[in-house]
Structures are given as structure tokens and as C-alpha cells.
Amino acid sequence: MTSSVEEIAEIRDSVRKLCAKYGEDYWLELDRKGGFPTEFVSELTTSGFLTVLIPEEYGGSGLGVLEGAAVMEEICRSGAHAGACHAQMYVMGSVLRHGSEAQKRRYLPAIAAGELRLQTFGVTEPTTGTNTTSLKTTATRDGDDYLINGQKVWISRIEHSDLMVLLARTTPADQVAKKTQGLSAFLIDLREAVGNGLEIRPIESMINHHSCELFFDNLRIGADTLLGKEGEGFKVILDGMNAERILIASECVGDGRYFIDKAVSYANERVVFDRPIGMNQGVQFPIARSYTEVEAAALMVDKAARMFDAGEPCGAEANMAKMLASEASWKAGDVCMQTHGGFAFAKEYHIERKFRETRLYQIAPISTNLILSFVGEHVLGMPRSF
């Protein structure tokens, strides 16, 4: 059941109050040393904000993506980096829709209580980024087990997670009628896997996103880790991906509103030539334009979230929301940088960190060009472009 406007406003207010306990200097220090916000994520979890999608019978709040999007947006608008915790929400969609009752009862209550962390999604590979159906990691049946072999890259937060949803090929691509067939999803306990066939190597990157490269060498997992049916893992992943697109889009809206808040405040306070710089149309108009673009993107995010929660097909809306919001947040960041001038480059102003963080979302979890090709082919009916 969708929350009322008043209830969502209450969620937003509660998230803001929690985030206020972790000021921007907290995130600055983590960014400097590549640290993980363990205390922040723990409090978000125990306060129920990261478990809103888990049904009440499993210890969660039983809410929807609409409420989850409100949480993610407010985290980003506060100046925090939601990339440290957002996966627990969108990965949950795969488990909720495709997990067996035994899997749900085994894992969901512990996740809701903060005893287990589900923070990572193993899909991307070095040679198969957005071309998911061509992935090369294999899961070969061996009695009551599967043996996993292959490699993944840009897998975030795996060092800070207990569980991972992994996509691997169980039937060779040349033995299936459609390339989306023969892929299977698994819910893997990382505490047992690391050092027993799974090696993790951190990747230094532009932002503090805790991304890693994974190497699988005959990792043995039980058949009971299969999420959904064998060979139908692409459907499992797609369910999680639509939620992922919407939640990431909501974070971009939060980033955009953060940048606009900062730009407006500085434009009103900064005096040059005996007048606040916000009086100058060259400063004022770009901020106003960014504001309208972010607000328009927010409406698409709201539409996509409501469709998802209603069980309606929303692939197009989820993708468009993510594209519009990621572009709006990046533009707002650029305007904020320009408004602050040289001070924007000083870390103490926090803008350059957020500027780097929001840039990611035009590339991941899906690139803007792939969204455009999806809309062109599947929405507008034009020929496949690749």
C-alpha cells in the first residue's frame, strides 16, 4: 500500500534528522581515506530505512520503491554518499520476487535486523559490461552443487557485504534459442565463499565507491543458492535492475537538489562589486534552469516508482527517470561549481566530492547511450541500433 503524502514527508524528515548526525566532514574524511561508513549504514538499517522493501512478516516495513526513493533522495540531498548503502534496497527486489520461501525466511529477518548485509550484485564483467547476455562466468552443475568459474569487475561494496546476488551462465549461449536464456542467479554467502574459490581485489577509482574485481576458481555453492529457476536468471536480474534504476534516479534528484541548495545559498551570500552575485542573470538563470530540470526529473522518478509498486511494466519509465535525473544532477553540479568559482575546488566546501560522485550515474548502473537505444527500439519501434 502506497504511503500518503504526509507519511512520505514524515519519512523524509526522519532521514534528514538521522543524516544530520553525520555531517559533511564525516563524508569528507571517509573520502580522503577510502573508508566505509559503517556506523551510518548500521544506523540506517536498524532505523528501518534500508529495509523498507522487506515485508512486515519478515521483519521489514513492507513499503515500496516510492518510499525507498524518498529515503535515497534525502540521503543524497544531505550531502551523504548513498552509494555506500543503496544496493541493499534494489538487490532486495530480486530476492523478494524470486526467492524461495526458505530463502526468504533464512535471510530476510536477519537483513531487516541488521545482522546480515545484502549489499552487492555480481553481474558486470571485464569484456561484457552492459552486454549482460554475453557474460562468460559459468555455473556448472556438479551433483547437488554448482561450480562457479569466471571473473567480475566493478562489483561494489562486496568487502562490506555478507551476501551477493550473482549472475552466471548455466547453459552455453550456443545451446539456447534466445541469448537471454541459460543465465541463472544465485544468492551466495560471501562469508563462506571468500578464500574458498572466490578472490576479491579492490580497485582504486575516482570516487569512494568500494569497487572490486572478483575471480572465481571452482567456487562450490549449493543448489539451494539458486534464486528462481535455473536458466531464468535474466528475469531475476531485470526485476532488481528496474528498482535499481529508480532508486539511483532518486539519488540523482537528491544530488541535484543538494547542488541547487548550495548554489542558491552562495549566490545570495557572496558579494562582488557591492552586490550579491545572485542579482546577476548570468549566475541566477543557470541555477533556475537546473532547478526546473531537476524538478522535471523528480516527476518521472515518482511515476516510475508508482508503476513499479503497482506491479506494472515500467522498464521504459525506470530507464528514462535514471537518464533524466543523472543528466540533471550533473548539470546542477556544474552550475554549482561555476557559482562558487575557485572555492568549489576546495574540499572543505564538499562540492567537488559530490560532483565526482554524481558523474558516475551517467555511466552506471547503465549508460545513457544504452537507455537511448532501449527507448529508440522498444518504445519508439525503430530498428535495433547495435
VOGU-3710 file (C-alpha; in Angstrom, 3 decimals, decimal comma):
1> mtssveeiae> 0,000/0,000/0,000  1,419/3,360/-1,050  2,104/5,827/1,746  0,243/9,136/1,874  1,930/12,434/1,110  2,069/13,134/4,843  3,644/9,741/5,586  6,323/10,195/2,931  7,032/13,677/4,283  7,497/12,106/7,711
11> irdsvrklca> 9,937/9,549/6,261  11,919/12,337/4,619  12,059/14,336/7,838  13,279/11,320/9,819  16,001/10,557/7,276  17,153/14,192/7,331  17,449/14,113/11,107  19,496/10,908/11,008  21,799/12,273/8,290  22,325/15,485/10,274
21> kygedywlel> 24,159/13,409/12,888  26,752/12,583/10,194  27,834/15,923/8,811  29,632/16,534/5,556  33,005/16,451/7,317  32,250/12,799/8,157  31,960/12,037/4,440  34,989/14,160/3,590  37,203/12,122/5,923  35,878/8,843/4,537
31> drkggfptef> 36,558/10,053/1,009  40,121/11,010/1,929  40,988/7,604/3,359  38,693/5,383/1,308  36,763/4,410/4,406  33,347/2,798/4,633  30,525/4,499/6,614  29,871/1,521/8,860  28,176/3,494/11,631  25,953/5,379/9,201
41> vselttsgfl> 24,841/2,255/7,325  24,216/0,393/10,586  22,017/3,164/11,931  20,120/3,438/8,639  19,457/-0,290/8,818  18,412/-0,504/12,460  16,214/2,567/11,976  14,385/0,663/9,240  15,314/2,905/6,330  17,302/0,318/4,360
51> tvlipeeygg> 14,718/-2,401/4,940  11,593/-0,568/3,797  11,045/-3,059/0,962  11,086/-6,129/3,221  7,541/-7,292/4,076  6,452/-6,966/7,693  6,215/-10,753/8,073  9,986/-10,887/7,573  10,762/-8,001/9,903  10,702/-5,081/7,473
61> sglgvlegaa> 8,401/-2,130/6,946  6,540/-3,609/3,987  6,696/-0,409/1,965  7,552/0,187/-1,676  10,111/1,667/-4,027  8,328/5,029/-3,752  9,222/5,201/-0,068  12,676/3,785/-0,734  13,273/6,501/-3,318  12,363/9,153/-0,740
71> vmeeicrsga> 14,972/7,688/1,627  17,716/7,625/-1,014  16,928/11,135/-2,211  17,152/12,628/1,264  20,435/10,841/1,980  21,993/12,439/-1,101  20,434/15,835/-0,508  22,044/15,870/2,947  25,496/15,640/1,359  25,980/11,951/2,131
81> hagachaqmy> 27,024/9,290/-0,371  24,152/6,825/-0,823  26,353/4,622/-2,999  27,621/3,059/0,215  24,235/1,572/1,040  21,733/1,741/-1,818  22,245/-1,816/-3,079  20,534/-3,328/-0,051  17,302/-1,862/-1,392  17,471/-2,730/-5,066
91> vmgsvlrhgs> 19,071/-6,161/-4,693  16,190/-6,944/-2,373  13,784/-6,818/-5,319  15,339/-9,953/-6,815  15,072/-11,859/-3,549  11,524/-10,737/-2,780  10,162/-11,599/-6,215  12,116/-14,753/-6,970  13,494/-16,179/-3,736  12,025/-19,388/-2,317
101> eaqkrrylpa> 10,120/-19,224/0,928  13,036/-20,992/2,603  15,487/-18,387/1,310  13,281/-15,525/2,438  12,841/-16,919/5,937  16,532/-17,712/6,214  17,837/-14,321/5,158  15,261/-11,529/5,250  14,651/-11,330/9,020  18,409/-11,197/9,641
111> iaagelrlqt> 18,827/-8,494/6,979  15,972/-6,490/8,483  17,564/-6,762/11,932  20,940/-5,612/10,614  22,570/-8,974/11,329  23,239/-9,709/7,655  24,175/-7,323/4,845  22,993/-7,752/1,254  24,925/-5,011/-0,495  26,280/-6,384/-3,737
121> fgvtepttgt> 25,203/-7,510/-7,194  27,641/-9,611/-9,295  26,853/-9,005/-12,970  29,432/-6,815/-14,802  32,493/-8,453/-16,366  35,666/-7,056/-17,971  34,552/-7,899/-21,511  30,785/-7,767/-21,020  29,657/-4,540/-19,421  26,132/-3,637/-20,486
131> nttslkttat> 26,127/-6,644/-22,839  24,888/-8,809/-19,983  23,724/-11,795/-22,018  27,288/-12,360/-23,281  28,788/-12,780/-19,816  31,373/-15,549/-19,504  31,181/-16,553/-15,837  29,824/-20,096/-15,669  27,954/-22,167/-13,099  28,343/-25,862/-13,846
141> rdgddyling> 26,125/-28,405/-12,086  28,073/-30,951/-10,031  25,710/-33,241/-8,150  23,893/-31,163/-5,536  26,233/-28,223/-6,111  27,345/-25,728/-8,734  30,945/-24,840/-9,559  31,463/-21,159/-10,376  34,300/-20,061/-12,643  34,958/-16,672/-14,192
151> qkvwisrieh> 35,604/-13,038/-13,427  33,575/-9,954/-12,461  34,578/-6,302/-12,267  33,256/-3,077/-10,722  31,431/-5,061/-8,052  30,830/-2,525/-5,312  30,633/-2,976/-1,527  31,427/-6,702/-1,663  34,002/-6,266/1,119  31,196/-4,858/3,267
161> sdlmvllart> 28,522/-7,419/2,450  27,627/-10,886/3,710  25,532/-11,909/0,709  25,748/-11,387/-3,044  23,338/-11,983/-5,914  25,465/-13,447/-8,725  24,539/-13,926/-12,382  26,280/-16,745/-14,258  25,670/-18,842/-17,344  24,390/-22,370/-16,642
171> tpadqvakkt> 23,747/-23,285/-20,281  26,210/-22,296/-23,032  24,988/-19,457/-25,243  25,199/-21,619/-28,377  22,753/-24,110/-26,825  19,846/-21,761/-26,150  17,230/-20,352/-28,513  17,453/-16,823/-27,096  20,541/-15,205/-25,622  18,586/-14,202/-22,511
181> qglsaflidl> 18,082/-17,894/-21,720  20,565/-20,099/-19,889  21,570/-17,490/-17,313  20,960/-18,215/-13,634  21,005/-16,117/-10,489  22,420/-17,286/-7,172  22,265/-15,889/-3,648  25,750/-16,556/-2,304  27,015/-16,362/1,268  30,279/-14,458/0,915
191> reavgnglei> 31,461/-15,442/4,365  31,830/-18,996/3,088  32,950/-18,146/-0,450  35,889/-15,789/0,136  39,091/-17,799/0,258  37,328/-20,945/-0,932  37,203/-20,231/-4,639  36,479/-16,508/-4,568  39,235/-13,892/-4,568  38,489/-10,188/-4,172
201> rpiesminhh> 40,783/-7,392/-5,368  39,892/-3,737/-4,628  40,004/-1,175/-7,462  41,244/2,359/-6,876  38,830/4,734/-8,540  37,711/8,345/-8,906  35,146/8,075/-6,101  34,947/6,227/-2,803  32,635/3,502/-4,132  34,409/0,414/-2,730
211> scelffdnlr> 34,511/-1,359/-6,089  36,352/-4,620/-6,633  37,355/-7,216/-9,170  36,290/-10,817/-8,457  37,953/-14,062/-9,511  36,071/-17,374/-9,281  38,047/-20,603/-9,367  35,809/-23,637/-8,827  33,788/-21,913/-6,122  31,424/-24,596/-4,884
221> igadtllgke> 27,942/-23,465/-3,888  24,864/-25,491/-3,028  21,935/-25,853/-5,416  19,779/-24,229/-2,743  21,501/-20,919/-3,534  19,696/-20,792/-6,888  17,452/-17,726/-6,974  14,391/-18,502/-9,054  14,584/-21,175/-11,756  17,725/-22,360/-13,490
231> gegfkvildg> 18,139/-20,665/-16,845  15,783/-17,814/-15,964  18,227/-15,625/-14,097  17,967/-12,785/-16,589  14,381/-12,172/-15,431  15,559/-12,234/-11,820  18,183/-9,608/-12,524  15,813/-7,419/-14,548  13,434/-7,110/-11,606  16,282/-5,858/-9,474
241> mnaerilias> 17,503/-3,581/-12,259  14,234/-1,665/-12,646  14,240/-0,958/-8,915  17,917/-0,045/-9,183  17,278/2,463/-11,975  14,505/4,175/-9,985  16,454/4,332/-6,739  19,586/5,615/-8,460  17,454/8,234/-10,211  16,099/9,347/-6,838
251> ecvgdgryfi> 19,669/9,731/-5,582  20,439/11,928/-8,577  17,416/14,073/-7,735  18,837/14,348/-4,216  22,242/15,308/-5,590  20,653/17,866/-7,897  18,719/19,452/-5,059  21,879/19,451/-2,929  23,772/21,372/-5,624  20,930/23,824/-6,123
261> dkavsyaner> 20,611/24,412/-2,369  24,342/25,154/-2,201  24,340/27,359/-5,294  21,347/29,433/-4,168  22,790/29,935/-0,697  26,181/31,018/-2,043  24,652/33,243/-4,728  22,658/35,069/-2,068  25,577/35,465/0,340  28,548/36,111/-1,914
271> vvfdrpigmn> 29,041/39,843/-2,571  31,147/41,008/-5,523  31,192/44,617/-6,775  28,976/45,595/-3,835  26,081/43,286/-4,761  25,223/39,619/-4,213  26,211/37,601/-7,266  22,695/36,144/-7,388  21,481/39,507/-8,723  23,394/38,797/-11,923
281> qgvqfpiars> 21,332/36,937/-14,518  24,475/35,113/-15,626  24,520/33,467/-12,202  20,799/33,356/-11,446  19,453/31,932/-14,694  21,635/28,779/-14,855  20,595/27,914/-11,289  16,925/28,468/-12,129  17,235/26,315/-15,249  18,888/23,496/-13,298
291> yteveaaalm> 16,136/23,696/-10,714  13,454/23,183/-13,378  15,353/20,243/-14,888  15,769/18,504/-11,535  12,108/19,030/-10,656  11,033/17,576/-14,024  13,250/14,530/-13,450  11,730/14,108/-9,983  8,290/13,766/-11,555  9,498/10,946/-13,803
301> vdkaarmfda> 11,084/9,198/-10,825  7,784/9,434/-8,959  5,877/7,997/-11,927  8,292/5,090/-12,375  8,261/4,256/-8,658  4,461/4,220/-8,518  4,296/1,962/-11,567  6,853/-0,420/-10,074  4,958/-0,628/-6,796  1,705/-1,272/-8,667
311> gepcgaeanm> 3,318/-4,211/-10,463  3,039/-2,510/-13,855  5,707/-2,866/-16,567  7,987/0,121/-16,045  11,219/-0,611/-17,887  10,911/2,456/-20,096  9,934/4,754/-17,239  12,675/3,460/-14,934  15,314/3,973/-17,611  14,074/7,413/-18,633
321> akmlaseasw> 13,930/8,502/-14,992  17,509/7,420/-14,479  18,750/9,176/-17,607  16,919/12,446/-16,959  17,880/12,577/-13,292  21,544/11,704/-13,865  21,880/14,414/-16,507  20,023/16,965/-14,389  22,197/16,292/-11,349  25,399/16,580/-13,368
331> kagdvcmqth> 24,280/19,897/-14,856  23,266/21,158/-11,422  26,691/20,148/-10,128  28,370/22,044/-12,936  26,262/25,131/-12,194  27,081/24,841/-8,501  30,789/24,631/-9,306  30,572/27,670/-11,567  28,608/29,650/-8,976  31,258/29,022/-6,320
341> ggfafakeyh> 34,138/29,717/-8,664  37,533/28,739/-7,271  36,089/27,851/-3,879  34,275/24,905/-5,475  37,633/23,166/-5,812  38,359/23,400/-2,086  37,486/20,125/-0,389  36,152/21,934/2,674  33,198/23,108/0,565  32,345/19,433/-0,237
351> ierkfretrl> 31,090/20,287/-3,715  33,919/18,649/-5,649  33,301/15,327/-3,872  29,612/15,332/-4,716  30,483/16,473/-8,251  32,638/13,373/-8,717  30,064/11,079/-7,143  27,102/12,192/-9,263  29,109/11,896/-12,512  29,102/8,118/-12,173
361> yqiapistnl> 25,400/7,822/-12,806  25,560/8,677/-16,489  27,719/5,576/-16,847  26,461/3,184/-14,193  24,414/1,194/-13,496  23,525/1,697/-17,158  24,977/4,138/-19,646  22,946/6,950/-21,177  23,527/5,599/-24,683  22,085/2,203/-23,799
371> ilsfvgehvl> 18,999/3,871/-22,366  18,575/5,838/-25,585  18,900/2,657/-27,653  16,316/0,951/-25,422  13,848/3,807/-25,853  14,510/4,003/-29,596  13,942/0,297/-30,163  11,441/-0,830/-27,523  9,406/2,340/-27,026  9,545/4,050/-30,407
381> gmprsf> 9,782/0,911/-32,547  12,902/1,846/-34,507  15,449/-0,753/-35,704  17,926/-2,174/-33,239  20,994/0,094/-33,240  23,611/-2,422/-32,167
//
